Every structure is written in structure tokens, then in C-alpha cells.
Amino acid sequence: MTKILDAYSRKIDYLRISVTDRCNLRCVYCMPPEGIPLVGSSDILRYEELLRVARIAASHGVTKIRITGGEPLVRKGIAEFLKELSSIPGVDDLSVTTNGVLLKDYARRLKDAGLKRVNVSLDSLKRDRFMKMTRGDNLGDVLDGLKEAEAVGLVPVKVNMVVIKGFNDDEITDFAKISIERPYHIRFIEYMPFNSSEGWQRDKCLSAREIKDIIEKALGELVPVTDRKWGAGPARRFRLQGARGEIGLISPVSEHFCGECNRLRLTADGKLRTCLFSDNEIDIRKALRDGSGDDAIEALLFRAVDEKPMKHYINENIFKKCSRTMSLIGG
Ligand code: SAM
């Protein structure tokens, strides 16, 4: 097995696969109310195509796979697909990012399919605000989904909150408090610049440092957690005194972690993306469908790794907002 190193000696062992561009919510910072033009279903990679890419990537040292979307749980057959993925030799960390709306029904099936953990996106604990942010009345479903995930052992349950100034930053403390009572990892994510109806502005992005200050002022010191368990990725991890769970801070905007970037992304329509914030994409779908052998797929994976930029340029004048929304890239 060859491990893959990029041009900056970063080991690439993580593949994020978007399985669909469809979503059952319309978060204001991600999509316009009418949704976005969907990719034709024949252009979406079939499960067997995704499995082929995953197998080849795993044979070159990819050990972590995260499934995302769109909303991955709206794609038919997702549990069976996950079962196949989890049985690929070398894949030892399989997880899913979901908005949690369907999680209550799926948690058991996901666990049985070999899934280890789930990350649930949740930006407000207030019903009205949840509706305003997601354009859906599903807060109760998401909370039920979290409970069910914990009950079936998809742990630690990670909750991801995107903090937007003037929108939900007054709930930071309420979210942080959850980690005291429940063994959840509550992760605060800086608001990132993508195309959306909401329109990203730098002054709506609260930095991880500001978020940390708010939590510490209200709830006391955040003590760093230093073990390497749970595939924390780019989160800086902390614990409140006596808490059962953890707090994570993810700062893609204010303090990038590109030096440790270990990932490639595969969009639902079969493009390898070298960086979340770069529109550089390499088409793998054609090779998957024109009878090319595994060596051709492998070469495209290597090319994507080779073309990974040293860092993103969000904080520099040359930065242009990504043309795709997160729902298309797979967050
Ligand atoms: N539907 C799934 C979900 O909600 O988790 C997976 C896809 S969603 C695009 C993945 C993540 O991207 C969510 O946590 C969402 O909050 C996040 N996201 C989307 N747009 C974002 C932005 N502009 N800044 C920060 N996070 C964003």
C-alpha cells in the first residue's frame, strides 16, 4: 500500500464523499428558498462507482471516510451503501454528517451498517429561529435524532453549530451548556464564505477566539483536551469543568489549519475537489463510466492530491467566493 503525500508532504488519508445534492432543508446560509438547480440523477455517481473510488483510495492509505451531501439520509439505499463502505479493508473511521431530520428513523440502521459516529448540524435550539434558519419546522425531529443516535451508540454524538453574528450568537452559551449534561461534542464553526441567499459578510463571522471568550465568560475555563481520540480533525478541543462532553472550536476563517489538511472531497456529480475553498475540480466520473481501469482512477486521485493548494486564500485579496454552495460540494 502506498500512502499518499501531497506536494507539501501532507499525508492524505481522509475522503469526504457527497452522495447527493438533494436536501430536505433550505438553510439560509447554504441555499436559496427555491433550492438550487439539481444535478440530473444520471450525473450523480452511483453507489457502485463511489465504492470503487473508495476502494482505490483505501488501497492507498485513505482510512477515514465521511459521507455528506446535500442531506445524505435522503438518498435511497444509504444504509446498505454504508455497510459496503464499512467493509472495505483499511476504512477504519466511517462517519456521516447529517442535519438530523431523519436520524431518529435511521440511527439503528446506520449503527448496524457499521457506522461509528454522526455529526449533526444544528444552529438553533429555538423553534422559531430554527425555522427561520432552515426554512423547515424540524427542531423536534433533530432533537429526537440526537437522543436516538446516543441510545444506539453512535458516539460521541457531535453537534456542529455554525455561528452567525446577529443571528444565533446569543445561543452559544446554551449550546455549550449541553456538553455539561450530555456526553456530546458541541462544535462551534466559523461562518464560511460560500454562495447562498444570505450573502456572506466578514462581519457576520464570529471568530473561534470570540466564541471561546463568550463561553468562558459565562461558564468558566475551557480546559484543553489533548488526547487524539475521536478523529477530532481540525477542531481544537476543550472541556468545561465537570462536563460529560466536550467543546470544539473550528476556525477555518480566522486561523486556517491548512498545514494539517489531510483530505480530498468527492462531489455528488463526480468531481474531486482539492480544497473546500478552491473551485479547482478534477472530473473522475468520465473515467468511471468509459471503461477505464483502476489505474486511470488512481491517476486522477493522485493528480487531485498533487494539485492540493498549500492553503486557502479566504483572508487575502485574491480570494473569490466559491461558485458552488456547500450543498453541492458536500460540507
Ligand atoms: N445536510 C448535512 C448537514 O446539514 O450536516 C450535510 C451537508 S451540509 C452542507 C454540511 C455542513 O456544512 C453543515 O454543518 C452546514 O451547517 C455547513 N455549512 C453550510 N454552509 C456553511 C457556511 N457558509 N459556513 C459554515 N458552515 C456551513
Residues whose N, C-alpha, C, O or C-beta is under 5 A from the ligand:
A	BS01	SAM	Y29 C30 T68 G69 G70 E71 T97 T98 N99 N119 S121 N160 V162 E190 Y191 M192 P193 F194 M326 S327 G331
